[in-house]
């Protein structure tokens, strides 16, 4: 049976509600809140609360998470591609570039094809059918997400190719061609001629600067992405754990993490000239795991001395405590419930102390 380029799609369902008025009163005073895209989601229930969560905007380097996801999606697809196992990478690339083209084209729909294909020799170790990333690609993957190096992003995106990257986003359910909304990455971060970029986000009309239609996000799509990641269901459990390990720099983490027992993973984005800032994070603490996405935060300072009002992350964390109190309380009750002891009837006198627990 021929292998397929895409083997994973979202199966998570988030239930969106608008923030309650009492919470909006606490959030409105933050500079630029009116135009921000915000979402928080309880990972145990899928209940999500948002503000402008469907607003489409330029999200700068935060969209590098799309390239990270595509790399792990490709890795998983190759692991299942038994028809090419045993081939040398150049031979494998030639076969798959032909075999997968119809599915790539189908996933892209009306999006213009770049007619590129993942450069397998730049991404994977040769002759290993577990398809581990090679040291060079792994280094650039780390540098793209943690320190957010543009040179590393260029290396990863150029290696993956836009047709696979964009097809993976559409197939995975992170961008809707019908609605023109979601997570989209078709820029290569090389700051050179636009013709080296992929197609602009289709259907987006609210971003006036065409150069900014290559790194696009909505809080709803990013929250869905992070919910999959936090539930260890983004591509696979192992892939999710590896991706979380790359995501160590987040504004929410800078505010909420120091000196706490929280585990926080995420990715920031900084618009050129420090015009605005973006963040997505997973916050894990005892009996509460949730995602927090804040996009399009305006610079409250200057270009030379940018300033973010970090108080919004604390406020959202407090609001999450309130909105997700029911699931937190259920977890706490379960974790403190006494162990139930059962004596086995019919036990011999010599085994009178034998017990079973459940």
C-alpha positions as CSV (number, residue, x, y, z in Angstrom):
1,X,0.0,0.0,0.0
2,X,1.5,3.4,-1.0
3,X,2.5,5.6,1.9
4,X,0.9,9.0,2.7
5,X,2.5,12.3,3.3
6,X,0.0,13.2,6.1
7,X,-0.9,10.8,8.8
8,X,-2.2,13.1,11.6
9,X,-5.1,15.4,11.9
10,X,-6.7,17.2,14.9
11,X,-9.4,15.3,16.8
12,X,-9.6,17.7,19.7
13,X,-12.8,19.6,20.2
14,X,-12.7,22.9,22.1
15,X,-15.8,24.5,23.6
16,X,-15.4,28.3,23.2
17,X,-17.1,30.9,25.4
18,X,-16.5,34.6,25.8
19,X,-15.0,35.8,29.0
20,X,-17.5,36.8,31.6
21,X,-18.1,40.5,32.0
22,X,-16.5,40.5,35.5
23,X,-13.3,39.1,34.0
24,X,-13.4,41.5,31.1
25,X,-13.5,44.4,33.6
26,X,-10.1,43.1,34.9
27,X,-8.6,42.7,31.4
28,X,-9.8,45.9,29.6
29,X,-7.3,48.2,31.5
30,X,-4.3,46.5,29.9
31,X,-2.9,48.5,27.1
32,X,-4.2,47.4,23.7
33,X,-6.5,44.7,25.1
34,X,-9.3,45.8,22.7
35,X,-7.3,44.5,19.7
36,X,-5.6,41.5,21.3
37,X,-6.4,37.9,20.5
38,X,-6.7,35.9,23.7
39,X,-7.6,32.4,24.6
40,X,-7.3,30.1,27.6
41,X,-8.3,26.4,27.6
42,X,-8.6,23.8,30.3
43,X,-6.8,20.8,29.1
44,X,-8.9,18.4,31.2
45,X,-12.2,19.5,29.7
46,X,-11.5,21.4,26.5
47,X,-13.5,24.4,27.9
48,X,-12.0,27.5,26.4
49,X,-12.6,31.2,27.0
50,X,-11.6,33.8,24.5
51,X,-11.5,37.4,23.3
52,X,-11.1,38.2,19.6
53,X,-10.0,34.6,19.3
54,X,-10.9,34.5,15.6
55,X,-9.1,37.7,14.7
56,X,-6.5,37.1,12.1
57,X,-3.2,38.9,12.4
58,X,0.6,38.9,11.9
59,X,2.2,36.8,14.7
60,X,5.9,37.1,13.8
61,X,8.1,34.4,15.2
62,X,5.4,32.7,17.1
63,X,4.4,31.0,13.9
64,X,7.7,29.1,13.9
65,X,5.8,26.4,15.9
66,X,4.2,25.5,12.5
67,X,7.5,24.5,11.1
68,X,8.3,22.5,14.2
69,X,5.0,20.6,13.9
70,X,5.6,19.9,10.2
71,X,9.0,18.4,10.9
72,X,7.5,16.0,13.4
73,X,4.6,15.2,11.1
74,X,7.0,14.4,8.3
75,X,9.0,12.2,10.7
76,X,5.9,10.3,11.7
77,X,4.8,9.9,8.1
78,X,8.2,8.4,7.1
79,X,8.2,6.0,10.0
80,X,5.0,4.6,8.6
81,X,6.1,4.6,5.0
82,X,7.2,1.0,4.8
83,X,7.3,1.0,1.0
84,X,10.5,3.1,1.1
85,X,12.3,1.6,4.1
86,X,15.6,0.2,3.0
87,X,16.1,2.8,0.3
88,X,18.9,5.4,0.4
89,X,17.7,8.9,1.2
90,X,18.2,10.2,-2.4
91,X,16.3,7.3,-3.9
92,X,13.6,7.6,-1.2
93,X,13.2,11.3,-1.9
94,X,12.8,10.8,-5.7
95,X,10.1,8.1,-5.1
96,X,8.2,10.0,-2.5
97,X,8.4,13.4,-4.4
98,X,6.5,11.6,-7.2
99,X,4.2,9.4,-5.1
100,X,3.2,12.1,-2.6
101,X,2.6,14.9,-5.1
102,X,-1.1,14.2,-5.7
103,X,-1.8,14.2,-1.9
104,X,0.2,17.4,-1.5
105,X,-1.8,19.0,-4.3
106,X,-5.1,17.8,-2.8
107,X,-4.2,19.2,0.7
108,X,-3.2,22.6,-0.8
109,X,-6.4,23.0,-2.8
110,X,-6.3,26.3,-4.5
111,X,-3.1,27.4,-2.8
112,X,-0.4,27.8,-5.5
113,X,2.2,25.0,-5.3
114,X,5.8,25.9,-4.8
115,X,6.7,22.5,-6.4
116,X,9.3,21.9,-3.7
117,X,9.7,18.8,-1.5
118,X,11.4,18.0,1.9
119,X,15.1,17.6,1.5
120,X,15.3,14.4,3.4
121,X,19.2,14.3,3.5
122,X,19.2,17.7,5.3
123,X,16.7,16.5,7.9
124,X,17.2,12.8,8.8
125,X,20.0,10.5,9.7
126,X,20.6,8.1,6.8
127,X,19.8,4.4,6.9
128,X,17.7,4.6,10.1
129,X,14.1,3.7,9.7
130,X,13.2,5.4,12.9
131,X,14.1,8.6,11.0
132,X,15.8,10.5,13.8
133,X,16.7,14.1,12.9
134,X,20.3,14.5,12.0
135,X,22.5,16.7,14.3
136,X,22.4,19.7,12.0
137,X,18.7,19.8,11.6
138,X,18.1,19.0,15.3
139,X,20.4,21.9,16.2
140,X,18.6,24.3,13.9
141,X,15.2,23.1,15.3
142,X,16.3,23.9,18.8
143,X,17.6,27.3,17.7
144,X,14.5,28.1,15.8
145,X,12.1,27.6,18.8
146,X,14.0,28.4,21.9
147,X,16.3,31.4,21.0
148,X,14.0,31.9,17.9
149,X,17.0,32.4,15.6
150,X,15.8,33.5,12.1
151,X,18.8,31.8,10.4
152,X,17.8,28.5,12.0
153,X,14.2,29.0,11.0
154,X,15.4,29.5,7.4
155,X,17.3,26.3,7.5
156,X,14.4,24.3,8.8
157,X,11.8,25.8,6.6
158,X,14.0,25.5,3.5
159,X,14.6,21.9,4.3
160,X,10.9,21.1,4.8
161,X,9.6,23.0,1.8
162,X,6.5,25.1,1.7
163,X,4.3,22.6,0.0
164,X,4.7,20.1,2.8
165,X,4.6,22.7,5.6
166,X,1.4,24.3,4.4
167,X,-0.2,21.0,3.4
168,X,0.5,19.7,6.9
169,X,-1.1,22.8,8.5
170,X,-4.2,22.5,6.3
171,X,-4.5,18.7,6.6
172,X,-3.9,18.9,10.4
173,X,-6.8,21.3,10.9
174,X,-4.8,24.4,11.9
175,X,-5.8,26.5,8.9
176,X,-9.2,26.7,7.2
177,X,-9.1,27.5,3.5
178,X,-12.8,28.1,3.6
179,X,-12.7,30.7,6.4
180,X,-9.2,32.2,5.7
181,X,-8.4,31.8,9.4
182,X,-5.9,29.8,11.5
183,X,-2.1,29.2,11.8
184,X,-0.1,29.9,8.7
185,X,3.6,30.0,8.0
186,X,4.9,30.7,4.4
187,X,7.8,33.1,5.2
188,X,11.3,31.8,5.5
189,X,12.7,34.6,7.8
190,X,15.6,35.4,5.5
191,X,14.6,39.1,5.2
192,X,15.2,38.9,1.4
193,X,13.1,38.9,-1.7
194,X,9.5,37.8,-1.1
195,X,9.5,35.5,-4.1
196,X,11.4,33.0,-2.0
197,X,8.5,32.9,0.4
198,X,5.5,30.6,-0.1
199,X,1.9,31.6,-0.8
200,X,0.2,34.3,1.3
201,X,-2.4,33.1,3.8
202,X,-5.4,32.5,1.5
203,X,-8.6,34.4,2.3
204,X,-6.9,36.9,4.6
205,X,-8.1,40.4,3.9
206,X,-7.7,42.1,7.3
207,X,-3.9,42.4,7.0
208,X,-3.1,45.4,4.8
209,X,0.7,44.8,4.5
210,X,1.1,41.8,2.1
211,X,4.5,41.0,3.5
212,X,2.8,40.2,6.8
213,X,0.4,37.6,5.3
214,X,3.1,34.9,5.5
215,X,3.2,34.6,9.3
216,X,-0.4,34.6,10.4
217,X,-2.3,33.3,13.4
218,X,-5.6,33.4,15.4
219,X,-5.8,32.8,19.1
220,X,-8.3,30.0,18.4
221,X,-5.9,28.1,16.1
222,X,-2.9,28.6,18.4
223,X,-5.0,27.5,21.4
224,X,-6.1,24.4,19.5
225,X,-2.4,23.7,18.6
226,X,-1.3,24.1,22.2
227,X,-4.3,22.0,23.5
228,X,-3.1,19.1,21.3
229,X,0.4,19.6,22.5
230,X,-0.6,19.8,26.2
231,X,-2.7,16.7,25.9
232,X,0.4,14.9,24.3
233,X,-1.7,14.4,21.2
234,X,0.2,16.6,18.7
235,X,1.3,14.0,16.1
236,X,2.1,11.5,18.9
237,X,2.8,11.4,22.6
238,X,6.6,11.1,22.0
239,X,6.6,13.9,19.5
240,X,4.6,16.1,21.8
241,X,7.1,15.6,24.6
242,X,10.0,16.4,22.3
243,X,8.2,19.5,21.1
244,X,7.5,20.7,24.6
245,X,11.2,20.3,25.4
246,X,12.0,22.8,22.6
247,X,9.6,25.4,23.9
248,X,11.3,27.0,26.9
249,X,10.9,30.7,26.2
250,X,7.5,32.2,26.9
251,X,6.4,35.5,28.3
252,X,3.9,33.7,30.6
253,X,6.7,31.6,31.9
254,X,8.9,34.6,32.6
255,X,6.0,36.0,34.7
256,X,4.5,32.9,36.3
257,X,7.4,30.4,36.4
258,X,10.2,31.8,38.4
259,X,10.2,30.5,42.0
260,X,7.2,28.3,41.4
261,X,6.5,24.7,40.9
262,X,4.8,25.4,37.6
263,X,5.9,23.6,34.4
264,X,5.5,26.1,31.6
265,X,6.2,25.6,27.9
266,X,5.7,28.0,25.1
267,X,6.9,30.3,22.3
268,X,7.1,34.1,21.9
269,X,6.9,36.3,18.8
270,X,8.2,39.8,18.4
271,X,7.1,42.0,15.5
272,X,9.8,43.9,13.7
273,X,10.7,47.2,15.3
274,X,9.1,45.9,18.5
275,X,5.7,47.0,17.3
276,X,3.8,44.2,19.0
277,X,4.4,40.9,20.9
278,X,2.8,37.4,21.0
279,X,2.9,34.5,23.3
280,X,1.5,31.0,23.6
281,X,2.0,28.7,26.6
282,X,1.0,25.6,28.5
283,X,0.9,26.0,32.2
284,X,1.0,22.8,34.3
285,X,0.7,22.8,38.1
286,X,-0.9,20.5,40.6
287,X,-4.5,19.8,39.5
288,X,-4.6,22.5,36.8
289,X,-3.2,22.3,33.3
290,X,-4.3,24.9,30.8
291,X,-3.1,26.8,27.7
292,X,-2.8,30.6,27.5
293,X,-2.5,32.5,24.2
294,X,-2.1,36.2,23.9
295,X,-1.5,37.7,20.5
296,X,-1.1,41.2,19.2
297,X,0.1,42.9,22.4
298,X,1.2,46.4,21.6
299,X,4.5,47.8,22.7
300,X,3.9,50.0,25.7
301,X,7.4,51.4,25.5
302,X,9.6,52.6,22.7
303,X,11.4,50.7,19.9
304,X,14.7,51.1,21.8
305,X,13.1,50.2,25.2
306,X,10.1,48.0,24.5
307,X,7.7,47.2,27.3
308,X,5.1,44.6,27.8
309,X,2.6,44.9,30.7
310,X,3.4,41.4,32.1
311,X,0.5,41.8,34.6
312,X,-1.9,40.5,31.9
313,X,-0.3,37.0,32.4
314,X,-0.9,37.1,36.1
315,X,-4.5,38.3,35.6
316,X,-5.2,35.6,33.1
317,X,-3.7,33.0,35.4
318,X,-6.0,34.2,38.2
319,X,-9.0,34.1,35.9
320,X,-8.1,30.5,34.8
321,X,-8.1,29.5,38.4
322,X,-11.7,30.8,38.7
323,X,-13.0,29.6,35.4
324,X,-11.5,26.1,35.7
325,X,-12.2,25.7,39.4
326,X,-14.5,22.7,38.9
327,X,-12.0,20.5,37.2
328,X,-9.3,21.6,39.6
329,X,-11.5,20.7,42.6
330,X,-12.4,17.3,41.1
331,X,-8.7,16.5,40.6
332,X,-7.8,17.7,44.2
333,X,-10.7,15.5,45.6
334,X,-9.4,12.5,43.7
335,X,-5.8,13.0,44.7
336,X,-6.7,13.3,48.4
337,X,-9.3,10.5,48.5
338,X,-8.4,7.7,51.0
339,X,-7.3,4.4,49.5
340,X,-10.2,1.9,49.7
341,X,-9.2,-1.3,51.6
342,X,-10.8,-4.6,51.0
343,X,-10.4,-7.8,53.0
344,X,-10.5,-11.0,51.0
345,X,-13.2,-13.2,52.4
346,X,-12.3,-16.8,52.9
347,X,-8.6,-16.0,53.7
348,X,-6.9,-18.5,55.9
349,X,-6.2,-17.6,59.5
350,X,-2.5,-17.5,58.8
351,X,-3.2,-14.8,56.1
352,X,-5.6,-12.7,58.0
353,X,-3.6,-9.6,57.3
354,X,-3.8,-9.9,53.6
355,X,-5.5,-7.0,51.9
356,X,-6.2,-5.8,48.5
357,X,-6.7,-2.2,47.3
358,X,-8.3,-0.6,44.3
